[in-house]
Amino acid sequence: MSRPLTLFGVASPYAFDVVESARRMVRDVVCVDNHGGADPRLPGLVELTDAVPRTPFTLGLSSAAHRGRAAHAAADAGWSDAESLVDPTAVVPSTATIAHGAYVNAGAVLGAHASIGCHANVNRSSSIGHDAHLGFGASTGPGVVLAGGVVVQTSAFVGAGATVLPEVTIGHGAVVGAGAVVTRDVAPGDVVVGNPARVLRAQDVEELTCPHC
């Protein structure tokens, strides 16, 4: 018998990726639309009501800016059992750690002692180097390469195809543009683009903490 899994926060096409990973893990999926605008083709789609069972859950969003807020919304709505989801096609070494609520998408590769924080997201075919760390709600786009020792702090986002060189820190709420090559630390809230990456603008960011810790 398959175990139930709630996908919370599904007003994004990315929810279909999470659904497929859950199906490959033989999970019985219910998609909860807490915001409105979810694709009606999602399986088991329901609106957020008190009648929806508070089963183990994970998030259906890829946006780092929204994952932290969605985790808090889920907690406020009564979901307490945040569960990690790792696609069976991902390569995860025995020394890696994956915190509650995190999602590792298809084809991702994690290096030795990599750590994926609470409600963080590793997108398709991303490569996360040895001893790299993604903080709460942090997210990568498809095909990202994080070299060894990289730190992506709370709610920071590394865009599709970007490369971050060894021991670099991406500050909380920062955004790395698609295809960028990051050679030095990025300050919190900075948006960087290009090769080598340069600051395009700075933005105010809210640093959240995990509501399920």
N, C-alpha and C positions, 0 to 999 in steps of 0.2 A: 504494500500500500504506500502510495507517495505521500510525502509530508507536505503540509500547506506552507506557502510562502506568500506574504503580502508584498507587492511592489507599491511603494508609497511615493507619490509625486511623479506622475506619469504623463504630464502634459508636454512631452518631448518625444521626437522620433527615436531617441536613444533608448526609450523604454523597450522597444522591440529587441534590441541587443540583449538586454537583461532577461527578457522573456525567453529568448532562445537558449541562453546559458542555463536558466532554471530548468527548462525542458530537458536539456541534455543531462541535467542532474536528477531527472525524474521527480521534479517538484510540481505540486498542484498549485498553480499561480492564480492569485486574485489581484487585479490591478485597481488601486484606489485613486480616484481622481479627486484630490483635495483642493484643486485650484480652478478647475474648469478647463475645457479646451482639449481634453485628451482624445486621441484617435479612437473612434468607436470600434475599430477592428481589433483593438487589444483584447486578449482573452480575459474573461471573467471581470470585465470592467464594471465598477460600481462607483457611485458617488460616496463621499465621506458622510457616514451617519453613525449613530451610536450602535446600530444593529450589525455593523460589519465586525466580524470576529477579529480580535487583536492577536493574531497569530504572529510568529516570527516574521520579520520584515527586512527588506533592504530597499534602497532608493532607486528610482528609475530615471534619474537625471545625470547628465554628464557635466554640466556647468559647475565649476568650482564656486562661483558666486551664489549659486542656488542650493548646492548640496547641504551646506551648513544650515541654511534657513529651513530647508525641508526636513532635516533631522530634528530640529527644534519643533517644527510643526507636528511631526509624527509623535514626538514625546508629549506635546501638549494635548494631542488627540488620544493619548492612552496607549501608544505602542511603546513597549519597554524592552522587548527582546530583539535587539538589532543583531542581525546575522550576516556574517560575511558570505560572499558568493564568489567562487573561483571557477571559471569555465574549465571543463576537463581538458581542453586543448592548450591551456596555459602551462608553462614550464615553471614550476615553483620548487626551489631546493628545500631540503629539510631544515636548513638553518634560517630560512626566511620567516618573518612573522607578519600575520595579516590580522588586523584588529576588527572588532565587531562593526558591522555595517559596511565594510569595504567591499568593493567589487573589482575583480580582475577579469577583464574581457578576453575573448578568444585570441589565441596566438601570442599573448603577452609572454615575455620571458623575464624572470626575476633572477638577480644574481645572489650569490652567497651573502647571508646576513642582511639582505634588504628588508626594510620594514615599511608596511603599508598601514597608515594610521586609520583611526576611526572614520568611517564613512568616506574614505578616500576612493578615488576611481582611477584605475589603470586601463586605458582604452586599448582598442585592437592593435595587436602587433607592436606594442610599446616594449622597449628594452630598458629595464631598471637595473642599474649596475650594482656591483657588490657594495654593501654598507650604505646604499642610498636610502633616503627616508622621505616618505610623503606624509605630511601632517594632516590633521583633521580637515576633512572636506576638500583636500587638494585633488587636482585632477590633471590628467594628461590627455592630449588628443591622440588620434591614431598615429602610429609609427614614430612616436617620440623616442629619443635616445637620451637617457640620463646616465652619465658616466659614474664611475665609482665615487662614493662619498658625497654625492649631491644631496642637498636638503631642499625639499620643496615645502615651505611652511604652510600654515593654516590657510585654507581657501585660496591658495595660489593656483594658477593655471598655466600649463605649458602646452602651446598649440601644436597642431598636427605637423609632424615632420621636423620639429625643432630638435636641436642637439644642445645639451648642457654639458660643459667640460668638467673634469674631475674636481671635486671638493668645492664646487660653487654652491652658494645658498641663494635660493629664490625666496624673497621675503614674503610675509603673509599678505594675501590679497593682490600680489603682483601678477602681471599677465605677460607671458612670453608669446610673441606673435608666431604664427605658422611659419615654419622654415627657418627661424632664427637660429643663430649659433651664439650661445651665451658663453663668454670667456671669463666673466668676472661676476661678483655678487650683484644681485638686483635688490634694490631697497624695497621695503614694504610699500605696496600701492603703485609702484612704477609699472608702466607699460613699455616693454622693450621690443624692438623689431630689428631685422637685418642681420648681416654677417660682416663684421662682428656686431652683436646686438648693441643698440644704442637706445637711450631713453627717448621715447616719443612724447610721453606726457606722464604726469603723476595724478593719482586719484585718491580721494579719501576712502578708507576701507574700515570696516568693522571687524575686529578680531573676535570670533566666537570660540567657545569651547564646546566639547562634546556633551550633549545632554544625557548621554547613556553611560557615562563613566562614573 
